[in-house]
Amino acid sequence: MAILKNQAVANAVTADFQTRRNNVIMIGLSKTAEVVKVLNKLDINIKDEEIKTRQISSKGHMKPILVTFPSESVRNEVLLKRKAKGLLNSENMELDGDRRNIYINEDLPKITRDLFRKASELKNIGYMYVWVKEGKVLCRKSEFSRIIQVSHEGLIDLLKDN
């Protein structure tokens, strides 16, 4: 019965991720007008009318911005170029105002976001890397160890015990 429940949850998460596959969340921008400027700095040639942006309600003063691209391939290009560029901030993106970090992440369903947060605790017990790729939470103990897909919280508990 538990296997069927886990499979049903996995199917729901996969379906939810499919609706988000063209999206990223940008954090650290003061207004949606800065989105295109950051994308252009990452050498993504895109016009304002090709994307949809929406500020997400949040407690902080820098509200996350949901950005929807015309295709998944454009979104993937953004994520690759963000990774290649390293740490982003308002200074190296030439934005006005105080220096602040800028984050560009996959738009994840709540259940995956929560799983990623919990999996991030593995870094406290010797795992070097915990990340999300294409909606999947992954971890690795060292640069050369095998990649483990973290599909549920029970696996995190098992990894902590080993």
C-alpha positions as CSV (number, residue, x, y, z in Angstrom):
1,M,0.0,0.0,0.0
2,A,2.9,2.4,0.9
3,I,4.5,1.7,-2.5
4,L,1.2,2.7,-4.3
5,K,1.0,5.8,-2.2
6,N,4.6,6.8,-3.0
7,Q,4.0,6.1,-6.7
8,A,0.9,8.3,-6.7
9,V,2.8,11.1,-5.0
10,A,5.7,10.7,-7.5
11,N,3.2,10.8,-10.4
12,A,1.5,14.0,-9.0
13,V,4.9,15.7,-8.6
14,T,5.9,14.7,-12.2
15,A,2.7,16.1,-13.5
16,D,3.1,19.3,-11.5
17,F,6.7,19.7,-12.7
18,Q,5.6,19.3,-16.3
19,T,3.4,22.4,-15.9
20,R,6.5,24.3,-14.6
21,R,9.1,23.1,-17.1
22,N,9.4,26.4,-18.9
23,N,9.8,28.4,-15.6
24,V,12.5,29.7,-13.4
25,I,12.3,31.6,-10.1
26,M,14.5,34.7,-9.9
27,I,15.3,36.1,-6.4
28,G,17.2,39.3,-5.6
29,L,15.7,41.5,-8.3
30,S,13.9,44.7,-7.1
31,K,11.5,44.8,-10.1
32,T,10.4,42.6,-13.0
33,A,12.1,45.1,-15.4
34,E,15.5,43.8,-14.3
35,V,14.7,40.3,-15.6
36,V,15.6,41.0,-19.2
37,K,18.7,42.9,-18.2
38,V,20.0,39.9,-16.2
39,L,19.1,37.5,-19.1
40,N,20.9,39.7,-21.6
41,K,24.0,39.8,-19.3
42,L,23.9,36.0,-19.3
43,D,24.0,36.2,-23.2
44,I,20.4,35.1,-23.5
45,N,19.0,37.0,-26.4
46,I,15.4,37.4,-25.5
47,K,13.0,40.3,-25.7
48,D,10.6,41.4,-23.0
49,E,7.5,40.3,-25.0
50,E,8.9,36.7,-25.3
51,I,8.7,36.1,-21.5
52,K,6.0,36.3,-18.9
53,T,6.9,37.6,-15.4
54,R,5.0,37.7,-12.2
55,Q,6.0,38.6,-8.7
56,I,5.2,36.0,-6.2
57,S,3.9,37.1,-2.8
58,S,6.5,36.7,-0.1
59,K,7.4,38.0,3.3
60,G,10.7,39.5,2.2
61,H,11.2,42.9,0.6
62,M,12.7,41.3,-2.5
63,K,9.8,39.3,-3.9
64,P,10.7,36.2,-6.0
65,I,9.8,36.6,-9.7
66,L,8.4,33.8,-11.7
67,V,9.7,33.9,-15.2
68,T,8.0,31.8,-18.0
69,F,10.0,31.2,-21.2
70,P,8.7,30.3,-24.6
71,S,10.2,26.8,-24.3
72,E,12.0,24.4,-22.0
73,S,15.2,24.7,-24.1
74,V,15.4,28.5,-23.4
75,R,14.9,27.8,-19.7
76,N,17.6,25.1,-19.7
77,E,20.0,27.6,-21.5
78,V,19.3,30.1,-18.8
79,L,20.1,27.6,-16.1
80,L,23.3,26.4,-17.8
81,K,24.6,30.0,-18.4
82,R,23.8,30.9,-14.8
83,K,25.8,28.0,-13.6
84,A,28.7,28.8,-15.9
85,K,28.7,32.5,-14.8
86,G,29.1,31.5,-11.1
87,L,27.7,33.7,-8.3
88,L,25.4,36.4,-9.6
89,N,24.9,39.7,-7.9
90,S,23.6,43.1,-8.7
91,E,27.1,44.4,-9.3
92,N,28.2,41.9,-11.9
93,M,24.8,42.2,-13.5
94,E,25.1,46.0,-13.5
95,L,21.9,46.7,-11.7
96,D,21.2,49.8,-9.6
97,G,21.0,49.9,-5.9
98,D,22.9,48.2,-3.0
99,R,24.9,45.0,-3.8
100,R,22.7,41.9,-3.5
101,N,22.9,38.3,-4.5
102,I,20.7,37.1,-7.4
103,Y,19.5,33.5,-7.6
104,I,18.0,31.8,-10.6
105,N,16.4,28.4,-9.7
106,E,14.1,25.8,-11.2
107,D,10.4,26.4,-10.4
108,L,9.7,23.4,-8.2
109,P,6.5,22.0,-6.7
110,K,6.2,22.6,-3.0
111,I,6.8,18.9,-2.2
112,T,10.1,18.9,-4.2
113,R,11.2,22.2,-2.6
114,D,10.5,20.7,0.9
115,L,12.4,17.5,0.0
116,F,15.4,19.6,-1.3
117,R,15.5,21.6,2.0
118,K,15.5,18.4,4.0
119,A,18.1,16.8,1.7
120,S,20.3,19.8,2.1
121,E,20.8,18.7,5.8
122,L,22.9,15.9,4.3
123,K,25.7,18.5,3.9
124,N,26.0,18.6,7.7
125,I,26.9,14.9,7.7
126,G,29.5,14.7,5.0
127,Y,27.7,15.0,1.7
128,M,29.5,17.6,-0.5
129,Y,26.7,18.2,-3.0
130,V,22.9,18.4,-2.9
131,W,21.2,19.9,-5.9
132,V,18.1,19.9,-8.1
133,K,18.2,19.1,-11.8
134,E,15.1,18.8,-14.0
135,G,12.9,18.6,-10.9
136,K,14.9,15.8,-9.3
137,V,16.7,16.1,-6.0
138,L,20.2,14.7,-6.2
139,C,23.1,14.3,-3.8
140,R,26.7,13.0,-3.9
141,K,29.2,12.4,-1.1
142,S,32.3,13.5,-3.0
143,E,33.2,14.6,-6.5
144,F,33.8,11.1,-7.7
145,S,31.1,9.2,-5.8
146,R,27.9,8.0,-7.4
147,I,24.9,10.4,-7.7
148,I,21.9,9.4,-5.6
149,Q,18.4,10.5,-6.5
150,V,16.5,11.5,-3.4
151,S,13.0,10.5,-4.1
152,H,11.4,10.6,-0.6
153,E,12.2,11.6,3.0
154,G,12.7,8.0,4.1
155,L,15.8,7.8,1.8
156,I,17.2,10.9,3.5
157,D,16.9,9.2,6.9
158,L,18.6,6.1,5.5
159,L,21.5,8.2,4.1
160,K,21.9,9.9,7.5
161,D,22.1,6.6,9.3
162,N,24.9,5.3,6.9
